[in-house]
Amino acid sequence: GQLVESGGGLVQPGDSLNLSCSASGFPFSSYTMMWDRQVPGGKRELIAHIGGGSNTGRIVYADAVKGRFTASRNNAKNMVFLQMNGVKIEDTTVYYCRVYIQRDYWGKGTQVTVSS
């Protein structure tokens, strides 16, 4: 699978930002998609899980973003989105979308920087 994230940038605390991920190379609607973000030490943490296939419509968020971020998908366009509201300085990092097809696939990520 191929994934391409976009929409990152420099914003101020409290602002909103909408990330997008375009997917290709696999039957998109059948697969659960995830949004991850990089944490110190180089690892990535799962922040949103957007169900596909029989789990379509099921979305789960990490506590750190619950109530502020909204994930969604458009199966007709093979895209997933992450609407980020009320961003905080600690949201600064690289954001990735991910799909698991026998192994994890990520895009190259999009940088979000929150600074006053």
Helices and strands as residue ranges (DSSP letters): E 2-6, E 9-11, E 17-24, G 28-30, E 33-38, E 44-50, G 53-55, E 59-61, E 69-74, E 79-84, G 89-91, E 93-100, E 104-106, E 110-114
